[in-house]
Amino acid sequence: MGALSGRTALVTGGGRGIGRAISERLGRDGARVGVHYGRDEAAAKETVAAIEAAGGEAFAVRAELGVPGDAEALWSAFDEQADGVDVLVNNAGINKAVDGTLKRVGEVTEEDFDRLFAVNTKAPFFIVQQGLSRLRDGGRIINTSTGLTRGAAKPELIAYAMSKGAVDVFTRTLAKDLGPRGITVNAVAPGAVDTDMNAGWLRGAENAGARTALGEISPLGRVAEPADIGDVVAFLASDDSRWVTGQWIDATGGVLL
């Protein structure tokens, strides 16, 4: 019996990177995992297949986030395949402007700002709001934050960090609101992780210097892998974390020390 046997989880952005690592770990722990995706159906199906190949259960859930009606669409798709949820992981997020670049305060457009907040802040809020009737008592909500909300400021990520700062407030307040139902709410804050999102500057022989420099920032001397974050989320999803709520969990590998 796994730690999450008999429970159902939903992981937004669950098909790639950190989300895939979370999905696969929750699946190994016995949860039936809803792997949400917005556009990359192939990645979501690969994640579902990987969970099933390891002996778990999973299903794909499609809904584009950051657009009107996104929460309704997500839960409608989820309801077709599951009856209630025990673990909700708000992991989906973006950090770049509409044109795919990183921008400082003088360059961020209203469209950039609105898009970042629509995906990173508004979507989790209404996903939770509309998921409360589906979330079982004693459940878990885990939000993906970032070390940038409490660490060194990066001017080129100002709007992204602001959107995640709102998630931190959401986490603390929601924990107090849902505590009477035995539902815990926590945020996990990674630093830079070796995912597709960071591949452009972190992977490949030509980027070996950047990778080495990034690894040296952590006392542990390496760059984070998605599984490093997925395992932290698994703890927060389990009964072992029952007395932890409203917390911002530093998962940067000690970068903020």
Secondary structure, DSSP 8 states (H G I E B T S, - for coil): --TTTT-EEEETTTTSHHHHHHHHHHHHTT-EEEEEESS-HHHHHHHHHHHHHTT-EEEEEE--SSSTTHHHHHHHHHHTT-S-EEEEEE-----S-TTS----TTT--HHHHHHHHIIIIIHHHHHHHHHTTTEEEEEEEEEE--GGGTS---GGGHHHHHHHHHHHHHHHHHHHHHGGGT-EEEEEEE-SBSSGGGHHHHSSGGGHHHHHHHHHHSTT-S-B-HHHHHHHHHHHHSGGGTT--S-EEEESSSTT-
